């Protein structure tokens, strides 16, 4: 090996070491700052990170971790970027190969035209070397070029690639096969991810759907207002879980198998039909007048309204149903607190307090929803709910301090 070769190897090694140190320092500093609190996933701030991505160095949770063929752990974002790059190179490779074949045919045609049948052999040979040129150029442009090679003039590069075209073509074919094999490996990873996501989805939600089915059966046998409210809330929750899962498109992280989602959707629809029957038999006690206090103040051309996602009619109905349920719950607790203010009873206070704590948790979870989530309510309305809950909490504290 020549001195230049050693220099080339040293430069590549130095670049590798530099990138490793850069990632290490970047995240060492990040961990130093975040030593007091637990490291959080870069893509899911509310989830604890279990490792860092080998490619970008960002902290990632278990769901974002992808085990690559070489054993490295990548985040889904880096994995998709690499796959997009691979697909792009593969597509361009095919286009360049077609251009090469066209040039080969063109050279052959011109030789036959000028020399007749005697020009066939010469046309095939020259045409082959010409056809290798675009493939050779494309292959080399996608490979890491040494600093020495980068300084070489374009004319010399052209001559070298023309002479060594057939040899570079062999390398290019191997590179093409490597890209195709990479695609198969990525497809396998995508399939494994979907399997894992689907399994996790079923583990988290099977108990919920079973609980809803059991509650429907029990309410049909013996109706209870409090149990009906919990039942309705769980139906609403399950609907949102399914709709959010349906909105994850093919090729996105967290994709659930369509047949599994369809099964859950069909089961939920059957339960919702039973819920509607119960609602007709036992209608809600709240009126339109009761709802007025929970309406947001309409503002002309409000800035936040422009950023909001357009909702379907079905989703608007879903939000209205959820809002009506929580209005009914808050009004019921307010009536109970009013009665306690008139006639204090420690047992009733504990019951009302437990009921308030239970529903406050669920209502405030609604505030954590993002704009892209199914069933996201306007922040102004959620603030009204929060204010009413705070007043109820203050009244309970006042009662407890008084007695």
N, C-alpha and C positions, 0 to 999 in steps of 0.2 A: 504493500500500500504506500502511496506517495504521501509527502508532507501535507499536500492539499486535502487528501482524504481524511487524514487525522484531524485536521483543522475543521473539516465539515462535521465529523462525528462530535467533536468538542462543542461546536456551536449548537448542534441539536440537543446534546445532553444538557448544556447550560440553559437552553430555553425551557427544557422539561423541568429542571431544578427550580428555575425562576418561577414558573407557573405553580409548582407545588408549594413553594415558600409563600407566594402571593395569596393562594387560597388558605394556607395554614394561618398566616398572620391576620387575614381578613376575619376569619371566624374565631381565632384565638381572642382577638379584641372584642368580638361580639359576645363570646361566652364570659369574658372578664366582666363586661358591663352587666350581663344578665345572670351573674352568679347568685344573686339574692333570690331571684324567681326562676322557676323551671323554664328550660328552653322550649320554645313553642314552634310548631310546624310553620314553615314559611307560607304554605298554601292554605292551612287551616289554623288561624291564630288561637282558636279555642281548644286545640288538641296538642298534647305533649309530643315533642319530637323524640324519635328513637335512634336516629342516625343522621348523617349528612350525605348529600349527593356528591358522588365522586367527581362528577363533571363540573357542576357550578359551585359546590361547597355549601349550599343552603341547607339548614336543618329541616328534616322532613319526618312525618309521622309514618306509621306502619302502612296505612292505605296508599301513601304516595311513593313508597319504596318499591323499586323494581330491581330484581336480581338479574343482571346481565350475564351473557354467556361466559365471560371471563371471570365472573365472580364478584365484579364491582356492583355497588348499589347506586342506582341513578334515580333521580326524581322523574315523574311522568312527563313534565315539561321538556326536560333535556332529551328524554327518550323519543318524544314526538318530533322534536326539532331534528334529531338525527334521522328519523324515519322520513320526514318531509324532504330532507336534503338527499337521502338515498333515492327516493322516488323521482325527484327532479333530475338527478344525475343519470338515472336509468332511462328516463324518458328522452333526455337529450342525447344519450348514447345511441339510442335506437335511430333518432333523427340523423345523427352524424353517420351512422352505419349505412343508412339509406342514401345519403349524399355520396358516400364512398362508392357504393354500387352503381349509382347513376354516372359518376365520373368514369368508372371502369368501362361501362357500356359505351359511353361517349367516345373515349379514347379508342376502343375497339372498332367502333363504327367509322371513325375518321380514318383509321389505318386501313380498313377494308375498302373504304371509298377511294383512298389514294393509291393503294398497292394491290387491290383485289384480294383474292384468297391467300396470296403470299404474305399479306399483312396481318393475318389472323394471329399467328404465334407472337409476333412482335407486339401487336395490339393487346394481347392478353397479358404479356409480361409487363409492358410499360403501364398499361391500365391498372394492373395490380399494385404497382409501386405508387401510382397516383392516388388510387383508392385508399391506400394505407395512410396517406398524408393527413386527411381530416381526422381519422381515428387516432393516429399518433399524436396529433396536436391536442385533441380533446383529452386523451389519456394523460399526457404530460401536464396539461393545465389543471388537472384535478389531483395531481400528485405534488408532494412537498418538494419544491425546487431549492437546491443548495445555493448559497450566496454567490459562488463562483459561476454557476450555470445562469443565474439571473443577470450577470454582467455580460454574458456572451451575446454577440450581435445576432439580430434576427435572421440575417442571410445564412450565417454558419449553422444556426439552429435548423433552418429549413433544409439545408444540404444534408445534415446529420440525420434528420428525421426521414428524409427521402430515401437515403441509403439504408438506414436501419429500420425502415418501415415494417418489413415482414416480422422482424424480431420483436418490435414494439407491439405489433398486432397480436402476437401470441400472449404477451403480457396483458394487453387490453382485454382479450377474450377471457383470461383468468380473472381479471378485475371485474368484468361483467358478470361472470359466474358467481364471484364472491358477493356482489351486490344482490343477485337473485337469491342466494342462500341466506343473506342477511334479512331479506324480505320474508322468507319462510320462518326464520327464527323470530322475527318481530311479530308475525301473525300468531305464532305459538304463544309468545309472551302476552299479546293482546287477549287471546283466548283464555289463558290462565288467569289473567286479571279479571275478565268478565265472570269466570267461574267463581273466583274468590269473592268478588263483589256481590254476586248473586247469593252465594252461601251466607255471607255476612248479613245481607238484607233479610233473608229467610230466618236466620237465627234471631235477629233483632225484632222482627215483626210478626212471626208466626204466633207467638203468645198473645200479641195484641189482637189479632184478627179472631183468634179462638175465644178470647175474653169477651169481645164484642158479640160474637155469635151466642155465647152462653148468656150474656146479659139480656139479649133480645128475647131469648126463651123464658128467662125468669120474669121479665117485665110483662110478657104476655100472660103468664100465670098469675102474677101478683104485681100490680102497678104501684110504684112509689115515686114521688116527685124528685127526691134527691137522687135516687138511682137512675131515673130517666135523664137527669142533667148530666151525670157522669157518662152514661151511655151515649148521649148525643155528642158530648165533647170528644169521646174516643173515636166515634165515627168520623167527626170532622178532622181529627188528628190523622187518622189512617188515610183519609182522602188526600190530605196534603202530602203525606209521605209518598203515596203512589204517584201523584201528579208530578212531584219534584223529581222522582226517579224516571218518569216517562220523558221529562224534558232534557235528560242527559242524552245527547246525540251519540251516534255511532262514532267510535274513535276518541271519545272523551273519557277521562278517568271517572270511574264510578258507574259505568254502564252496567245495567242489569238486564238479564235475558228477557226478551219481549214476552215469551210464553209464560214466564213466571209472573211478570207484572199483570198480564192478562188474567191469569188465574186468580190473583189477589183482587183485581178490579171486579171480576165477576162475583166473587164471594162477598165483597163489600156492597155491591149493588143489590144483592139479595137481602142483605141486612138492612140497607137503607130503605128498601120497599117496606120491610116490616116496621121500621121506625116511622115512616110516613103514615102507616095504618094506626100506630099508637098515637101519633100527634093529632090525627083526625078525631080519635076517640077521646083523647085528653088534651084539648087545645091549651096553648099558652095563655097565661093570665095578663101579660103585658099588652098595653094599647099603643097606638101611634103617638098619643099624648105623652106617654112615659118615655118614648124614644127621643122626643124633642131635645131633652137636656143633654143627650149624648151625640147630637149632630154637630159637625164641625162648622165653623163660620166660613161661608163661601167668600173667596177673594177673587177679584177679577185679575186674570193673567198672572196668577201666583207663580213665582219663579220655580218653586219645588214641583209644581204640577207638570212643567215641561220635561222634567227628568224622569217622570214616572212611566213605567211600562204600561202599555195598553192592555187592559184585561178583557177576557171574553165574557159573554153574558152569563155563562155557567159559573165562572169564577166570582163574578160580582154577586150572584145569588148565594154562593158558598160563603162569602165574606159577610153578607147580610144575615145569613142564618147564624153564623158564629157570633156576630155582634148582638143579635137578639137574645141568644142564649146567655151571654155574659151580662147583658142589661138585666135580664130576668133574675140572675143570680145576685147581682149587686143590690137590686131593689129589694129582693127577699131578705138579704142580710141586713140592709138598712132598716127594714121593718122590725126585724128581730132585735136589733140594737135599740130601737125606739121603745119597744116593749120592756126591754131590760132597764132602760132609764126610768121607766114608770114603776116597774116592779122587779127589783134586783133579785137574782137567784144565782148562786155561785156555780151550780151545775149547768145551768143554761148558758152562763157566760163562757164556761170552758168549751161547751158544744159550739157556740157561735164563733169563738176564737179559733177553734180547730177548723171549722168550716171556712172561715175567712182566710186562714193560712193556706189551706188546701187550694182554694180557687185563686188566691193572689198569685201563687206560684205559676199556675197555668196561664193566667191572663197576662202576666209580665213576660212570660216566654214569648208571647205574641210580638212583643216589642223587639225581640232579638232577630226576627225574620229580616232577611235582606230583600231588596227590591225585586230580584229575580225569582224569589221563592213564591210558590203558589199560596194564595190566601193572604198576601201582605196587605194590611190595613193602613190607611193614612195615619201618619204620625200624630196629627192634630187630634184625631179621634182617640188614639191610644193614650194621649196625654190626659184627656178627659177621664178615661177609665182609671188611670193612675192616680189622679187627684181624688177621685171618689174613694178609691181603696185607701189612700193615705188618711183621709178624713175618718174612715171607719176604724182604722188602726188607732188613731188618736182618741176616738171615742171609747174604744175598748180599754185603752191605757188609763183614761180618766175614770172610768167605772171601777177599774181594779185599784187605783190609788184612793178612790173615794170610800170604797168598802174593803 
